[in-house]
Amino acid sequence: MVNPANLADNQASSQPGTVDMMVNMGPQHPATHGVFRMELRVDGEQILDLVPHVGYLHRGSEKLCEHELYSQIITLFDRFDYISNFNNELVIVAAVEKLMGVEAPPRAELIRMIMCEFNRIASHMLFYGTFAIDMGAITPVLYNFRDREKIQALFESVSGARMMHNYFRVGGIKEDVGDDFVARALALCDDLERGIDETDRLLTVNEIFVERTVGIGVISGEDALDWGLSGPVLRASGVPYDVRVDEPYSHYDEMDFGVPVGSAGDCWDRFYLRILEARESISIIRQAIALMEPGDTMAQIRRIARPPAGEVYAHCENPRGDLGVYIVSDGGERPYRLKVRPPSFCNLQALRDLTVGHYIADVVVILGTLDIVLGEVDR
Amino acid sequence: MLNGLKGLGVTLRGALRSKVTAEYPKEHLPIDNRFMGFPALTWDAARDEPYCTGCIVCVRYCPTQCMSAQMQDNPKFAEGVSHRKKIIETFEINLGRCILCGICVDVCNFDAIEMSHEHERSERLRNANRVDLPTLLDMGRQYQAEVGWKQSKPNAASPNERAAAKAAVEATKAEETPENPETQAADDTDIPEKSGGDAA
């Protein structure tokens, strides 16, 4: 754990006569949710400094995109944030559609929305479970995986895959949902509501849980905005910024849903906000299902998307925050340049500010509430 | 105290609930009809040959370049048994490289490739997942039997059936199937069948 080479460098110590210790956390640490390494400088149990090291999962996806057709890029986007694949597919599809001036038929848009919201719930469920594990509570993850499994079964019946769907297309979706989809989705909504309530009962006001999370990793709304945080992490600090409301895409402007906002900006707020958000997602799904009408699921466009020369930026609300894609097109069937604004990566920047002054055990809690996915951080 | 009892209550309910997991190698969860397993080649039982003509459109659109294929002149066309001038000679898919995206199925004009339900392929040799034409056809036949597969794209039908389908649907540019699969492969701006309209 201790790197002796670093010990010698630590001339500046907090107390006379003692030497600060350098602790490497990760990249194979289970609490880092992937291959992420933190270099902690600690005084006893207290964190003096933290240097995050990213890049262990770097696959050069943005560069790879330059060599792929737009239809093939969707498969790469599945693999950025591998917990919420549909939301990732939506943003690239939305960007290319914006550049081409194409609109997907209403039914396709609604199915996309429903899938994205289910995926948001699935992602948040994974968060509740792993976050509880970070603090030593083993049970909730089993309950949450049980419910997440049901969502994935629905995904399988719609897209044919549980995780890497490749279901959205530029101008629509791959194929219409099955006949039993509406009944299944509505039944699943009831199931998930029960599951979320269960997690809520198990964790939210649990004494140990509250002790471990309240007042830990506080960030103010202004600081959060300065760091460029987005998603639940930003909203927990009291900033009601949600792309779905502020710059509505799909049919979100027709939906009636609230944007939960926290007040303290601590770990408990960031956790509870996600519970509230999942409930809002269920309400969105129900409204979207009510709006669904039979119709086309694919706009009439050429099979090979060939957007005109130009550039476009599109962003959507991912479970983790504001996911943006910037495409420069030279008029060909492949993008000239593609840049992703990953919410996890931007949220990770605040990690040092959040952790300094807390104890080693709080690092995993704070990192847990940022809910990073390394596939997206490193790309 | 009260909280403790509540907790025990949750535990008790958990113990009485029916189990939600399956013990994997012994039990298999049901697979959905739409499940996308490894790609397989379909078999035209009516003409006793594969649907695949080796036009390599799937090879060209595969994001991972996991396939290779070669076509040959169809001897059955000379005999008058089949309407396919060309037929697949060799087809190899490196299933270890395949990412199960289904793009090959999307782009195929002949319904010749499908995502089968095959998903358990752990092998001891590195190259054992490079499967050849007979294996792919076997996987395809198994899949076809499993789901009661029917061809859905009119292009895959014989000329007579195609003419009937053509009369049924309004004749558009998209409906015209090039006789030579090679030109079909080169034409990458064609319109999807179901759109049935002009390029937007």
Boltz contact constraints between the chains, C-beta under 6 A:
constraints:
  - contact:
      token1: [A, 72]
      token2: [B, 63]
      max_distance: 6.0
  - contact:
      token1: [A, 75]
      token2: [B, 63]
      max_distance: 6.0
  - contact:
      token1: [A, 75]
      token2: [B, 101]
      max_distance: 6.0
  - contact:
      token1: [A, 146]
      token2: [B, 20]
      max_distance: 6.0
  - contact:
      token1: [A, 156]
      token2: [B, 32]
      max_distance: 6.0
  - contact:
      token1: [A, 156]
      token2: [B, 35]
      max_distance: 6.0
  - contact:
      token1: [A, 157]
      token2: [B, 32]
      max_distance: 6.0
  - contact:
      token1: [A, 160]
      token2: [B, 34]
      max_distance: 6.0
  - contact:
      token1: [A, 160]
      token2: [B, 35]
      max_distance: 6.0
  - contact:
      token1: [A, 160]
      token2: [B, 36]
      max_distance: 6.0
  - contact:
      token1: [A, 161]
      token2: [B, 36]
      max_distance: 6.0
  - contact:
      token1: [A, 166]
      token2: [B, 101]
      max_distance: 6.0
  - contact:
      token1: [A, 166]
      token2: [B, 102]
      max_distance: 6.0
  - contact:
      token1: [A, 300]
      token2: [B, 195]
      max_distance: 6.0
  - contact:
      token1: [A, 300]
      token2: [B, 197]
      max_distance: 6.0
  - contact:
      token1: [A, 300]
      token2: [B, 200]
      max_distance: 6.0
  - contact:
      token1: [A, 301]
      token2: [B, 200]
      max_distance: 6.0
  - contact:
      token1: [A, 302]
      token2: [B, 189]
      max_distance: 6.0
  - contact:
      token1: [A, 302]
      token2: [B, 199]
      max_distance: 6.0
  - contact:
      token1: [A, 303]
      token2: [B, 192]
      max_distance: 6.0
  - contact:
      token1: [A, 304]
      token2: [B, 188]
      max_distance: 6.0
